[in-house]
Amino acid sequence: MSATIASFLLMMVSARELVHTISTFEILAFRSSIALVVLLPIILRTGRARLATRRIGLHVTRNVFHFGGQVGWIIGITLLPLTEVTALEFSMPLWTAVLAVIILKEDLNRHRAIAMALGFAGILIILRPGASVFSPAALVVLAGTFGYAVSNIAGKQLTRTDNALQIVFYMQVVQLPMALIPALFNWTQPGWGDAPWLVFMGLTALSAHYCLTRAIMLVDVTVILPIDFLRLPCMGVIAWFAYAERLDPMVLVGAAIIFGGNYYSVREEARKPKPESGT
């Protein structure tokens, strides 16, 4: 999850650097293309047999929702401060937890529920809900977070039968034509200055989702996603230094509450008795 968070932060900065020169769909098309190029030697080495799946329908469904989340996320980066986009994204764990209980039959126990509640309380403190939260751009980001939540649930189901390489590979294969076709209607040739950010975008798209998939394989979704709240204070610092976005003190207060929920949940998970070996 530490690698996941670092990857998502770099991906967000890369998107912010690119949105002023090329379109959203073009960014996503390059993202999938570069990721596929990186995956190609791995696939050639491990063999195409490892990519065989009986759940192609679920892969497609997952990536349709994930692609919608990506579009909403990049639109938000274009129009809103980075910390606000990050904070709005954190409605996703709340929806994911509900979907995980309903669809995956995961146990939403007391300490996980408390972590989610504290996370939501911290977000409300940061955003101080008002008219600006319900701006069109904010609503687009919120719609995107629902797409991410559905994608996470589908990803958890896929981990029962498919490996992380399969999940990441089909993500690029399904999303590439979805991005490329609309991008061709409004294509802008990227400049040399865009090249490093495009590479970062493609690489972090792989590392973020590979690491997240591996984390989902190890524990329940409702354990993993509260940890992701730590992206908020990290992004606040990056936005302050790189883009001179004001660091609101209430962001720090909200982040402290979020961290408290995370710490409590992780501590309680660590106290669970481990199954004995050989049983």
C-alpha positions, 0 to 999 in steps of 0.5 A: 500500500505504501508503493500504491500511494506513492504511485498514485501521487506521482500519477496525479502530478503527471496528470496535472502537468499534462492536462494543459497540453493534451486531452483527457482521452489522449492522456489515458490512451498514452497511459495504457499504451506505455503500460502495455509496452512495459508489460510485453517483455514480462509476458514474453518471459512468463508465457501467454498461458498465464494471461488465460482467463475464464472471466473476461466479462468481469474484466470488461465490466471492471474496466468500464467502471474504472475508465469512467473513474479515470475520466472523472478524476482527470477532469477534476484535476483540471478544474479543482485544487489537488487536495480537494480532488484527493479529499473527494476521492475518499468517498470511495472507501465508504461506498466500497465498504458497503458494496464489499459487505453486500457483494463480497460478504466481508465482515464490517466489524467494529474497528473497521466501521470506526475507521470508516466513520472517522475517515468520513468525519475527517473529509467533512472537516476538510471540505466544510460542505457548502455550495462549492462541494456540489459544483459540476466538477466536484460532482464529476469527481464523486461520480468517478469515485463510485466507478472506482468503488465498483472497480475495486469490488470487481477486482477483489472478485477477480483475485479469487481466480486471476493473478495480478499480472492478468488483472493489470494486463486486461486493464490496459487492453480493455481501456486502450480502445476506450481512450484511443477512439475518442482521442483521435477526434481531438488529437494534439501532438505531445511535445518533448516536454510532455514525454517524461510525464507520459512515461511516469503516467504509464509506469505508475498506472502499472505499479499502482494497480499491481501493488493495489491488486497484491494488497487486495489479495492479502487482506479484505478491501475494508482493511486496505482502503482506509490506509489510502487516506494517507494520500491526502496529507501527502498530496497537500504538501506536494500541492503546496510546494509544487503548485503554491496551493494554500495548505488549509489548516483544516486539512491538517485537522481532518488528516489527523482524524483520518490517520487516527482511524487508520492507526486504530484499525491497523492496530486492532487487525494486528491483535487478531490471533493468527491461524496456527501453521499446519491447521 
